[in-house]
Structures are given as C-alpha cells and as structure tokens.
Amino acid sequence: MTLLLNGAPQEIAGRTLAEALAELGFSGRIVATALNGDFVPARKRAETPLNDGDRIEVVSPMQGG
C-alpha cells in the first residue's frame, strides 16, 4: 500500500503501524508517531491498522540546549 511518511509517498507491506515502523528501519529507536494527525503511543502501534493513503508522521527526539 502507499502511505505518506513525513509527507513523502512510501510503499509499505506492513498492515499495522508497528510493522511499518519495523519495515522502515525504526525498530529499537525512540520515536513519536502520529497517524492521520492523531498521536499514537508506542504501546498502541501493534494494534493500529494502516490503510492505503494514510499519513504517518515519525519524529525523533533531539538533544539540545
């Protein structure tokens, strides 16, 4: 299916947000996620289904000061 990942089209085979993140190389990384503009906590990603055309935002925390 085709999704928008941070605004760019991306072909994904995974059917859940957790599967998509693993497929995209985010496994083991601490990231914040949103699906179609709604925040999805890490504990809910495995049960969050994806549909063709969904918008996923992935943000990594940054250190700064």
CHARMM internal coordinates of N, CA and C (Angstrom, degrees):
IC EDIT
DIST 1 N 1 CA 1.4507
DIST 1 CA 1 C 1.5242
ANGL 1 N 1 CA 1 C 108.42
DIST 1 C 2 N 1.3030
ANGL 1 CA 1 C 2 N 116.13
DIHE 1 N 1 CA 1 C 2 N 158.16
DIST 2 N 2 CA 1.4573
ANGL 1 C 2 N 2 CA 121.32
DIHE 1 CA 1 C 2 N 2 CA 179.16
DIST 2 CA 2 C 1.5220
ANGL 2 N 2 CA 2 C 109.30
DIHE 1 C 2 N 2 CA 2 C -104.53
DIST 2 C 3 N 1.3198
ANGL 2 CA 2 C 3 N 115.49
DIHE 2 N 2 CA 2 C 3 N 126.69
DIST 3 N 3 CA 1.4615
ANGL 2 C 3 N 3 CA 123.07
DIHE 2 CA 2 C 3 N 3 CA 176.99
DIST 3 CA 3 C 1.5146
ANGL 3 N 3 CA 3 C 108.89
DIHE 2 C 3 N 3 CA 3 C -121.78
DIST 3 C 4 N 1.3107
ANGL 3 CA 3 C 4 N 116.17
DIHE 3 N 3 CA 3 C 4 N 166.31
DIST 4 N 4 CA 1.4593
ANGL 3 C 4 N 4 CA 121.00
DIHE 3 CA 3 C 4 N 4 CA 170.00
DIST 4 CA 4 C 1.5191
ANGL 4 N 4 CA 4 C 107.19
DIHE 3 C 4 N 4 CA 4 C -102.81
DIST 4 C 5 N 1.3210
ANGL 4 CA 4 C 5 N 116.32
DIHE 4 N 4 CA 4 C 5 N 116.09
DIST 5 N 5 CA 1.4609
ANGL 4 C 5 N 5 CA 122.34
DIHE 4 CA 4 C 5 N 5 CA 177.91
DIST 5 CA 5 C 1.5131
ANGL 5 N 5 CA 5 C 108.26
DIHE 4 C 5 N 5 CA 5 C -105.22
DIST 5 C 6 N 1.3180
ANGL 5 CA 5 C 6 N 116.52
DIHE 5 N 5 CA 5 C 6 N 111.70
DIST 6 N 6 CA 1.4582
ANGL 5 C 6 N 6 CA 121.76
DIHE 5 CA 5 C 6 N 6 CA -176.64
DIST 6 CA 6 C 1.5345
ANGL 6 N 6 CA 6 C 110.90
DIHE 5 C 6 N 6 CA 6 C 50.15
DIST 6 C 7 N 1.3362
ANGL 6 CA 6 C 7 N 115.15
DIHE 6 N 6 CA 6 C 7 N 39.44
DIST 7 N 7 CA 1.4587
ANGL 6 C 7 N 7 CA 121.34
DIHE 6 CA 6 C 7 N 7 CA 175.24
DIST 7 CA 7 C 1.5133
ANGL 7 N 7 CA 7 C 116.03
DIHE 6 C 7 N 7 CA 7 C 89.54
DIST 7 C 8 N 1.3385
ANGL 7 CA 7 C 8 N 118.18
DIHE 7 N 7 CA 7 C 8 N -5.64
DIST 8 N 8 CA 1.4621
ANGL 7 C 8 N 8 CA 121.29
DIHE 7 CA 7 C 8 N 8 CA -178.68
DIST 8 CA 8 C 1.5268
ANGL 8 N 8 CA 8 C 110.28
DIHE 7 C 8 N 8 CA 8 C -111.80
DIST 8 C 9 N 1.3404
ANGL 8 CA 8 C 9 N 118.70
DIHE 8 N 8 CA 8 C 9 N 136.94
DIST 9 N 9 CA 1.4611
ANGL 8 C 9 N 9 CA 120.54
DIHE 8 CA 8 C 9 N 9 CA 178.00
DIST 9 CA 9 C 1.5196
ANGL 9 N 9 CA 9 C 111.36
DIHE 8 C 9 N 9 CA 9 C -61.33
DIST 9 C 10 N 1.3273
ANGL 9 CA 9 C 10 N 115.85
DIHE 9 N 9 CA 9 C 10 N 140.26
DIST 10 N 10 CA 1.4654
ANGL 9 C 10 N 10 CA 121.29
DIHE 9 CA 9 C 10 N 10 CA -177.51
DIST 10 CA 10 C 1.5254
ANGL 10 N 10 CA 10 C 108.24
DIHE 9 C 10 N 10 CA 10 C -146.15
DIST 10 C 11 N 1.3202
ANGL 10 CA 10 C 11 N 116.92
DIHE 10 N 10 CA 10 C 11 N 130.90
DIST 11 N 11 CA 1.4658
ANGL 10 C 11 N 11 CA 121.18
DIHE 10 CA 10 C 11 N 11 CA 174.83
DIST 11 CA 11 C 1.5280
ANGL 11 N 11 CA 11 C 107.97
DIHE 10 C 11 N 11 CA 11 C -85.10
DIST 11 C 12 N 1.3307
ANGL 11 CA 11 C 12 N 115.85
DIHE 11 N 11 CA 11 C 12 N 128.41
DIST 12 N 12 CA 1.4625
ANGL 11 C 12 N 12 CA 122.08
DIHE 11 CA 11 C 12 N 12 CA -176.33
DIST 12 CA 12 C 1.5270
ANGL 12 N 12 CA 12 C 108.67
DIHE 11 C 12 N 12 CA 12 C -130.90
DIST 12 C 13 N 1.3285
ANGL 12 CA 12 C 13 N 117.00
DIHE 12 N 12 CA 12 C 13 N 138.20
DIST 13 N 13 CA 1.4644
ANGL 12 C 13 N 13 CA 121.06
DIHE 12 CA 12 C 13 N 13 CA 175.15
DIST 13 CA 13 C 1.5264
ANGL 13 N 13 CA 13 C 111.02
DIHE 12 C 13 N 13 CA 13 C -93.19
DIST 13 C 14 N 1.3461
ANGL 13 CA 13 C 14 N 117.68
DIHE 13 N 13 CA 13 C 14 N -27.93
DIST 14 N 14 CA 1.4622
ANGL 13 C 14 N 14 CA 121.93
DIHE 13 CA 13 C 14 N 14 CA -177.32
DIST 14 CA 14 C 1.5136
ANGL 14 N 14 CA 14 C 112.30
DIHE 13 C 14 N 14 CA 14 C -60.01
DIST 14 C 15 N 1.3208
ANGL 14 CA 14 C 15 N 115.83
DIHE 14 N 14 CA 14 C 15 N 148.98
DIST 15 N 15 CA 1.4613
ANGL 14 C 15 N 15 CA 121.68
DIHE 14 CA 14 C 15 N 15 CA -178.65
DIST 15 CA 15 C 1.5244
ANGL 15 N 15 CA 15 C 113.21
DIHE 14 C 15 N 15 CA 15 C -105.19
DIST 15 C 16 N 1.3430
ANGL 15 CA 15 C 16 N 117.32
DIHE 15 N 15 CA 15 C 16 N -9.64
DIST 16 N 16 CA 1.4610
ANGL 15 C 16 N 16 CA 120.87
DIHE 15 CA 15 C 16 N 16 CA 175.84
DIST 16 CA 16 C 1.5176
ANGL 16 N 16 CA 16 C 108.30
DIHE 15 C 16 N 16 CA 16 C -124.40
DIST 16 C 17 N 1.3194
ANGL 16 CA 16 C 17 N 115.74
DIHE 16 N 16 CA 16 C 17 N 165.50
DIST 17 N 17 CA 1.4576
ANGL 16 C 17 N 17 CA 119.90
DIHE 16 CA 16 C 17 N 17 CA 178.79
DIST 17 CA 17 C 1.5179
ANGL 17 N 17 CA 17 C 110.65
DIHE 16 C 17 N 17 CA 17 C -61.92
DIST 17 C 18 N 1.3268
ANGL 17 CA 17 C 18 N 117.97
DIHE 17 N 17 CA 17 C 18 N -40.24
DIST 18 N 18 CA 1.4701
ANGL 17 C 18 N 18 CA 121.06
DIHE 17 CA 17 C 18 N 18 CA 179.13
DIST 18 CA 18 C 1.5227
ANGL 18 N 18 CA 18 C 111.18
DIHE 17 C 18 N 18 CA 18 C -62.31
DIST 18 C 19 N 1.3340
ANGL 18 CA 18 C 19 N 117.78
DIHE 18 N 18 CA 18 C 19 N -43.44
DIST 19 N 19 CA 1.4667
ANGL 18 C 19 N 19 CA 121.23
DIHE 18 CA 18 C 19 N 19 CA 178.55
DIST 19 CA 19 C 1.5224
ANGL 19 N 19 CA 19 C 111.13
DIHE 18 C 19 N 19 CA 19 C -63.60
DIST 19 C 20 N 1.3174
ANGL 19 CA 19 C 20 N 116.80
DIHE 19 N 19 CA 19 C 20 N -41.20
DIST 20 N 20 CA 1.4682
ANGL 19 C 20 N 20 CA 120.60
DIHE 19 CA 19 C 20 N 20 CA 179.51
DIST 20 CA 20 C 1.5225
ANGL 20 N 20 CA 20 C 110.68
DIHE 19 C 20 N 20 CA 20 C -64.29
DIST 20 C 21 N 1.3208
ANGL 20 CA 20 C 21 N 117.40
DIHE 20 N 20 CA 20 C 21 N -43.04
DIST 21 N 21 CA 1.4651
ANGL 20 C 21 N 21 CA 120.25
DIHE 20 CA 20 C 21 N 21 CA 179.64
DIST 21 CA 21 C 1.5206
ANGL 21 N 21 CA 21 C 111.03
DIHE 20 C 21 N 21 CA 21 C -62.72
DIST 21 C 22 N 1.3382
ANGL 21 CA 21 C 22 N 117.07
DIHE 21 N 21 CA 21 C 22 N -41.00
DIST 22 N 22 CA 1.4613
ANGL 21 C 22 N 22 CA 120.38
DIHE 21 CA 21 C 22 N 22 CA 177.46
DIST 22 CA 22 C 1.5238
ANGL 22 N 22 CA 22 C 110.44
DIHE 21 C 22 N 22 CA 22 C -63.37
DIST 22 C 23 N 1.3107
ANGL 22 CA 22 C 23 N 116.54
DIHE 22 N 22 CA 22 C 23 N -44.16
DIST 23 N 23 CA 1.4629
ANGL 22 C 23 N 23 CA 121.73
DIHE 22 CA 22 C 23 N 23 CA 179.59
DIST 23 CA 23 C 1.5252
ANGL 23 N 23 CA 23 C 111.99
DIHE 22 C 23 N 23 CA 23 C -61.29
DIST 23 C 24 N 1.3196
ANGL 23 CA 23 C 24 N 116.03
DIHE 23 N 23 CA 23 C 24 N -33.25
DIST 24 N 24 CA 1.4658
ANGL 23 C 24 N 24 CA 121.41
DIHE 23 CA 23 C 24 N 24 CA -178.41
DIST 24 CA 24 C 1.5275
ANGL 24 N 24 CA 24 C 113.74
DIHE 23 C 24 N 24 CA 24 C -87.91
DIST 24 C 25 N 1.3296
ANGL 24 CA 24 C 25 N 117.44
DIHE 24 N 24 CA 24 C 25 N 1.35
DIST 25 N 25 CA 1.4551
ANGL 24 C 25 N 25 CA 120.67
DIHE 24 CA 24 C 25 N 25 CA 175.40
DIST 25 CA 25 C 1.5182
ANGL 25 N 25 CA 25 C 115.12
DIHE 24 C 25 N 25 CA 25 C 89.08
DIST 25 C 26 N 1.3253
ANGL 25 CA 25 C 26 N 117.71
DIHE 25 N 25 CA 25 C 26 N 17.95
DIST 26 N 26 CA 1.4605
ANGL 25 C 26 N 26 CA 120.79
DIHE 25 CA 25 C 26 N 26 CA -179.92
DIST 26 CA 26 C 1.5294
ANGL 26 N 26 CA 26 C 113.25
DIHE 25 C 26 N 26 CA 26 C -94.21
DIST 26 C 27 N 1.3299
ANGL 26 CA 26 C 27 N 118.42
DIHE 26 N 26 CA 26 C 27 N 2.05
DIST 27 N 27 CA 1.4633
ANGL 26 C 27 N 27 CA 121.22
DIHE 26 CA 26 C 27 N 27 CA -179.63
DIST 27 CA 27 C 1.5250
ANGL 27 N 27 CA 27 C 110.89
DIHE 26 C 27 N 27 CA 27 C -58.50
DIST 27 C 28 N 1.3228
ANGL 27 CA 27 C 28 N 115.78
DIHE 27 N 27 CA 27 C 28 N 135.09
DIST 28 N 28 CA 1.4508
ANGL 27 C 28 N 28 CA 120.86
DIHE 27 CA 27 C 28 N 28 CA 177.60
DIST 28 CA 28 C 1.5176
ANGL 28 N 28 CA 28 C 114.34
DIHE 27 C 28 N 28 CA 28 C 79.07
DIST 28 C 29 N 1.3101
ANGL 28 CA 28 C 29 N 117.98
DIHE 28 N 28 CA 28 C 29 N -3.94
DIST 29 N 29 CA 1.4689
ANGL 28 C 29 N 29 CA 121.08
DIHE 28 CA 28 C 29 N 29 CA 179.09
DIST 29 CA 29 C 1.5177
ANGL 29 N 29 CA 29 C 109.62
DIHE 28 C 29 N 29 CA 29 C -98.65
DIST 29 C 30 N 1.2990
ANGL 29 CA 29 C 30 N 115.96
DIHE 29 N 29 CA 29 C 30 N 147.16
DIST 30 N 30 CA 1.4565
ANGL 29 C 30 N 30 CA 120.73
DIHE 29 CA 29 C 30 N 30 CA 176.39
DIST 30 CA 30 C 1.5217
ANGL 30 N 30 CA 30 C 107.66
DIHE 29 C 30 N 30 CA 30 C -87.12
DIST 30 C 31 N 1.3273
ANGL 30 CA 30 C 31 N 114.92
DIHE 30 N 30 CA 30 C 31 N 115.21
DIST 31 N 31 CA 1.4544
ANGL 30 C 31 N 31 CA 120.84
DIHE 30 CA 30 C 31 N 31 CA -179.75
DIST 31 CA 31 C 1.5263
ANGL 31 N 31 CA 31 C 108.85
DIHE 30 C 31 N 31 CA 31 C -139.37
DIST 31 C 32 N 1.3113
ANGL 31 CA 31 C 32 N 115.67
DIHE 31 N 31 CA 31 C 32 N 157.71
DIST 32 N 32 CA 1.4622
ANGL 31 C 32 N 32 CA 122.49
DIHE 31 CA 31 C 32 N 32 CA 170.54
DIST 32 CA 32 C 1.5153
ANGL 32 N 32 CA 32 C 106.68
DIHE 31 C 32 N 32 CA 32 C -101.43
DIST 32 C 33 N 1.3325
ANGL 32 CA 32 C 33 N 116.20
DIHE 32 N 32 CA 32 C 33 N 143.08
DIST 33 N 33 CA 1.4605
ANGL 32 C 33 N 33 CA 119.68
DIHE 32 CA 32 C 33 N 33 CA -178.09
DIST 33 CA 33 C 1.5232
ANGL 33 N 33 CA 33 C 111.38
DIHE 32 C 33 N 33 CA 33 C -130.25
DIST 33 C 34 N 1.3241
ANGL 33 CA 33 C 34 N 113.84
DIHE 33 N 33 CA 33 C 34 N 148.72
DIST 34 N 34 CA 1.4624
ANGL 33 C 34 N 34 CA 120.77
DIHE 33 CA 33 C 34 N 34 CA 173.20
DIST 34 CA 34 C 1.5216
ANGL 34 N 34 CA 34 C 107.18
DIHE 33 C 34 N 34 CA 34 C -136.37
DIST 34 C 35 N 1.3218
ANGL 34 CA 34 C 35 N 115.25
DIHE 34 N 34 CA 34 C 35 N 143.98
DIST 35 N 35 CA 1.4504
ANGL 34 C 35 N 35 CA 121.73
DIHE 34 CA 34 C 35 N 35 CA 177.30
DIST 35 CA 35 C 1.5216
ANGL 35 N 35 CA 35 C 107.46
DIHE 34 C 35 N 35 CA 35 C -122.02
DIST 35 C 36 N 1.3233
ANGL 35 CA 35 C 36 N 115.70
DIHE 35 N 35 CA 35 C 36 N 117.89
DIST 36 N 36 CA 1.4662
ANGL 35 C 36 N 36 CA 121.79
DIHE 35 CA 35 C 36 N 36 CA -178.23
DIST 36 CA 36 C 1.5283
ANGL 36 N 36 CA 36 C 112.02
DIHE 35 C 36 N 36 CA 36 C 52.62
DIST 36 C 37 N 1.3348
ANGL 36 CA 36 C 37 N 115.42
DIHE 36 N 36 CA 36 C 37 N 39.07
DIST 37 N 37 CA 1.4566
ANGL 36 C 37 N 37 CA 121.34
DIHE 36 CA 36 C 37 N 37 CA 175.60
DIST 37 CA 37 C 1.5169
ANGL 37 N 37 CA 37 C 115.46
DIHE 36 C 37 N 37 CA 37 C 88.23
DIST 37 C 38 N 1.3365
ANGL 37 CA 37 C 38 N 118.07
DIHE 37 N 37 CA 37 C 38 N -4.35
DIST 38 N 38 CA 1.4624
ANGL 37 C 38 N 38 CA 121.37
DIHE 37 CA 37 C 38 N 38 CA 179.76
DIST 38 CA 38 C 1.5243
ANGL 38 N 38 CA 38 C 110.52
DIHE 37 C 38 N 38 CA 38 C -106.92
DIST 38 C 39 N 1.3361
ANGL 38 CA 38 C 39 N 116.57
DIHE 38 N 38 CA 38 C 39 N 129.28
DIST 39 N 39 CA 1.4567
ANGL 38 C 39 N 39 CA 122.15
DIHE 38 CA 38 C 39 N 39 CA 178.16
DIST 39 CA 39 C 1.5274
ANGL 39 N 39 CA 39 C 109.88
DIHE 38 C 39 N 39 CA 39 C -59.47
DIST 39 C 40 N 1.3452
ANGL 39 CA 39 C 40 N 116.30
DIHE 39 N 39 CA 39 C 40 N 136.46
DIST 40 N 40 CA 1.4646
ANGL 39 C 40 N 40 CA 121.63
DIHE 39 CA 39 C 40 N 40 CA 175.59
DIST 40 CA 40 C 1.5254
ANGL 40 N 40 CA 40 C 107.58
DIHE 39 C 40 N 40 CA 40 C -121.56
DIST 40 C 41 N 1.3361
ANGL 40 CA 40 C 41 N 118.64
DIHE 40 N 40 CA 40 C 41 N 112.70
DIST 41 N 41 CA 1.4573
ANGL 40 C 41 N 41 CA 120.62
DIHE 40 CA 40 C 41 N 41 CA 178.51
DIST 41 CA 41 C 1.5323
ANGL 41 N 41 CA 41 C 111.29
DIHE 40 C 41 N 41 CA 41 C -66.44
DIST 41 C 42 N 1.3095
ANGL 41 CA 41 C 42 N 116.63
DIHE 41 N 41 CA 41 C 42 N 153.58
DIST 42 N 42 CA 1.4700
ANGL 41 C 42 N 42 CA 122.01
DIHE 41 CA 41 C 42 N 42 CA -177.13
DIST 42 CA 42 C 1.5219
ANGL 42 N 42 CA 42 C 111.69
DIHE 41 C 42 N 42 CA 42 C -53.60
DIST 42 C 43 N 1.3116
ANGL 42 CA 42 C 43 N 118.16
DIHE 42 N 42 CA 42 C 43 N -39.25
DIST 43 N 43 CA 1.4711
ANGL 42 C 43 N 43 CA 121.06
DIHE 42 CA 42 C 43 N 43 CA -176.52
DIST 43 CA 43 C 1.5306
ANGL 43 N 43 CA 43 C 112.62
DIHE 42 C 43 N 43 CA 43 C -68.43
DIST 43 C 44 N 1.3249
ANGL 43 CA 43 C 44 N 118.71
DIHE 43 N 43 CA 43 C 44 N -14.74
DIST 44 N 44 CA 1.4675
ANGL 43 C 44 N 44 CA 122.71
DIHE 43 CA 43 C 44 N 44 CA -178.38
DIST 44 CA 44 C 1.5336
ANGL 44 N 44 CA 44 C 113.18
DIHE 43 C 44 N 44 CA 44 C -102.41
DIST 44 C 45 N 1.3182
ANGL 44 CA 44 C 45 N 117.97
DIHE 44 N 44 CA 44 C 45 N -5.84
DIST 45 N 45 CA 1.4696
ANGL 44 C 45 N 45 CA 120.49
DIHE 44 CA 44 C 45 N 45 CA -173.51
DIST 45 CA 45 C 1.5248
ANGL 45 N 45 CA 45 C 113.40
DIHE 44 C 45 N 45 CA 45 C -63.78
DIST 45 C 46 N 1.3266
ANGL 45 CA 45 C 46 N 118.12
DIHE 45 N 45 CA 45 C 46 N -37.78
DIST 46 N 46 CA 1.4696
ANGL 45 C 46 N 46 CA 121.02
DIHE 45 CA 45 C 46 N 46 CA -177.94
DIST 46 CA 46 C 1.5220
ANGL 46 N 46 CA 46 C 111.84
DIHE 45 C 46 N 46 CA 46 C -68.04
DIST 46 C 47 N 1.3200
ANGL 46 CA 46 C 47 N 117.40
DIHE 46 N 46 CA 46 C 47 N -23.50
DIST 47 N 47 CA 1.4653
ANGL 46 C 47 N 47 CA 120.59
DIHE 46 CA 46 C 47 N 47 CA -179.36
DIST 47 CA 47 C 1.5279
ANGL 47 N 47 CA 47 C 112.66
DIHE 46 C 47 N 47 CA 47 C -105.55
DIST 47 C 48 N 1.3403
ANGL 47 CA 47 C 48 N 116.75
DIHE 47 N 47 CA 47 C 48 N 10.54
DIST 48 N 48 CA 1.4649
ANGL 47 C 48 N 48 CA 120.80
DIHE 47 CA 47 C 48 N 48 CA -179.62
DIST 48 CA 48 C 1.5276
ANGL 48 N 48 CA 48 C 109.40
DIHE 47 C 48 N 48 CA 48 C -99.72
DIST 48 C 49 N 1.3379
ANGL 48 CA 48 C 49 N 117.33
DIHE 48 N 48 CA 48 C 49 N 105.82
DIST 49 N 49 CA 1.4711
ANGL 48 C 49 N 49 CA 120.19
DIHE 48 CA 48 C 49 N 49 CA -178.13
DIST 49 CA 49 C 1.5215
ANGL 49 N 49 CA 49 C 111.83
DIHE 48 C 49 N 49 CA 49 C -73.43
DIST 49 C 50 N 1.3223
ANGL 49 CA 49 C 50 N 114.48
DIHE 49 N 49 CA 49 C 50 N 153.83
DIST 50 N 50 CA 1.4614
ANGL 49 C 50 N 50 CA 120.95
DIHE 49 CA 49 C 50 N 50 CA 177.45
DIST 50 CA 50 C 1.5176
ANGL 50 N 50 CA 50 C 109.37
DIHE 49 C 50 N 50 CA 50 C -112.62
DIST 50 C 51 N 1.3200
ANGL 50 CA 50 C 51 N 115.72
DIHE 50 N 50 CA 50 C 51 N 151.10
DIST 51 N 51 CA 1.4606
ANGL 50 C 51 N 51 CA 123.12
DIHE 50 CA 50 C 51 N 51 CA 176.72
DIST 51 CA 51 C 1.5175
ANGL 51 N 51 CA 51 C 108.92
DIHE 50 C 51 N 51 CA 51 C -130.18
DIST 51 C 52 N 1.3113
ANGL 51 CA 51 C 52 N 115.54
DIHE 51 N 51 CA 51 C 52 N 152.52
DIST 52 N 52 CA 1.4586
ANGL 51 C 52 N 52 CA 120.92
DIHE 51 CA 51 C 52 N 52 CA 178.71
DIST 52 CA 52 C 1.5293
ANGL 52 N 52 CA 52 C 109.41
DIHE 51 C 52 N 52 CA 52 C -53.42
DIST 52 C 53 N 1.3299
ANGL 52 CA 52 C 53 N 116.49
DIHE 52 N 52 CA 52 C 53 N 131.73
DIST 53 N 53 CA 1.4521
ANGL 52 C 53 N 53 CA 121.72
DIHE 52 CA 52 C 53 N 53 CA 178.45
DIST 53 CA 53 C 1.5183
ANGL 53 N 53 CA 53 C 115.16
DIHE 52 C 53 N 53 CA 53 C 91.12
DIST 53 C 54 N 1.3462
ANGL 53 CA 53 C 54 N 117.50
DIHE 53 N 53 CA 53 C 54 N -4.31
DIST 54 N 54 CA 1.4688
ANGL 53 C 54 N 54 CA 119.69
DIHE 53 CA 53 C 54 N 54 CA 178.38
DIST 54 CA 54 C 1.5238
ANGL 54 N 54 CA 54 C 110.99
DIHE 53 C 54 N 54 CA 54 C -61.47
DIST 54 C 55 N 1.3376
ANGL 54 CA 54 C 55 N 114.92
DIHE 54 N 54 CA 54 C 55 N 153.33
DIST 55 N 55 CA 1.4674
ANGL 54 C 55 N 55 CA 122.08
DIHE 54 CA 54 C 55 N 55 CA 176.84
DIST 55 CA 55 C 1.5255
ANGL 55 N 55 CA 55 C 108.64
DIHE 54 C 55 N 55 CA 55 C -107.98
DIST 55 C 56 N 1.3353
ANGL 55 CA 55 C 56 N 115.69
DIHE 55 N 55 CA 55 C 56 N 120.41
DIST 56 N 56 CA 1.4664
ANGL 55 C 56 N 56 CA 121.83
DIHE 55 CA 55 C 56 N 56 CA 177.31
DIST 56 CA 56 C 1.5187
ANGL 56 N 56 CA 56 C 108.18
DIHE 55 C 56 N 56 CA 56 C -111.36
DIST 56 C 57 N 1.3095
ANGL 56 CA 56 C 57 N 115.51
DIHE 56 N 56 CA 56 C 57 N 131.49
DIST 57 N 57 CA 1.4668
ANGL 56 C 57 N 57 CA 121.39
DIHE 56 CA 56 C 57 N 57 CA 172.40
DIST 57 CA 57 C 1.5190
ANGL 57 N 57 CA 57 C 107.54
DIHE 56 C 57 N 57 CA 57 C -114.28
DIST 57 C 58 N 1.3204
ANGL 57 CA 57 C 58 N 117.12
DIHE 57 N 57 CA 57 C 58 N 129.93
DIST 58 N 58 CA 1.4614
ANGL 57 C 58 N 58 CA 122.90
DIHE 57 CA 57 C 58 N 58 CA 177.90
DIST 58 CA 58 C 1.5261
ANGL 58 N 58 CA 58 C 106.90
DIHE 57 C 58 N 58 CA 58 C -124.18
DIST 58 C 59 N 1.3282
ANGL 58 CA 58 C 59 N 115.16
DIHE 58 N 58 CA 58 C 59 N 125.28
DIST 59 N 59 CA 1.4617
ANGL 58 C 59 N 59 CA 120.85
DIHE 58 CA 58 C 59 N 59 CA -177.89
DIST 59 CA 59 C 1.5186
ANGL 59 N 59 CA 59 C 108.80
DIHE 58 C 59 N 59 CA 59 C -128.01
DIST 59 C 60 N 1.3435
ANGL 59 CA 59 C 60 N 116.45
DIHE 59 N 59 CA 59 C 60 N 129.25
DIST 60 N 60 CA 1.4570
ANGL 59 C 60 N 60 CA 121.45
DIHE 59 CA 59 C 60 N 60 CA 175.46
DIST 60 CA 60 C 1.5128
ANGL 60 N 60 CA 60 C 109.74
DIHE 59 C 60 N 60 CA 60 C -95.28
DIST 60 C 61 N 1.3426
ANGL 60 CA 60 C 61 N 117.01
DIHE 60 N 60 CA 60 C 61 N 137.67
DIST 61 N 61 CA 1.4613
ANGL 60 C 61 N 61 CA 118.48
DIHE 60 CA 60 C 61 N 61 CA 177.13
DIST 61 CA 61 C 1.5266
ANGL 61 N 61 CA 61 C 110.35
DIHE 60 C 61 N 61 CA 61 C -65.94
DIST 61 C 62 N 1.3270
ANGL 61 CA 61 C 62 N 115.09
DIHE 61 N 61 CA 61 C 62 N 148.59
DIST 62 N 62 CA 1.4674
ANGL 61 C 62 N 62 CA 119.93
DIHE 61 CA 61 C 62 N 62 CA -179.40
DIST 62 CA 62 C 1.5099
ANGL 62 N 62 CA 62 C 109.63
DIHE 61 C 62 N 62 CA 62 C -122.40
DIST 62 C 63 N 1.3107
ANGL 62 CA 62 C 63 N 115.87
DIHE 62 N 62 CA 62 C 63 N 141.57
DIST 63 N 63 CA 1.4497
ANGL 62 C 63 N 63 CA 122.04
DIHE 62 CA 62 C 63 N 63 CA 174.54
DIST 63 CA 63 C 1.5262
ANGL 63 N 63 CA 63 C 108.26
DIHE 62 C 63 N 63 CA 63 C -83.14
DIST 63 C 64 N 1.2639
ANGL 63 CA 63 C 64 N 116.85
DIHE 63 N 63 CA 63 C 64 N 145.51
DIST 64 N 64 CA 1.4662
ANGL 63 C 64 N 64 CA 118.85
DIHE 63 CA 63 C 64 N 64 CA 178.25
DIST 64 CA 64 C 1.5012
ANGL 64 N 64 CA 64 C 111.03
DIHE 63 C 64 N 64 CA 64 C -172.32
DIST 64 C 65 N 1.2785
ANGL 64 CA 64 C 65 N 113.46
DIHE 64 N 64 CA 64 C 65 N 178.46
DIST 65 N 65 CA 1.4497
ANGL 64 C 65 N 65 CA 115.77
DIHE 64 CA 64 C 65 N 65 CA 178.99
DIST 65 CA 65 C 1.4929
ANGL 65 N 65 CA 65 C 111.81
DIHE 64 C 65 N 65 CA 65 C -173.37
END
COOR INIT
IC SEED 1 N 1 CA 1 C
IC BUILD
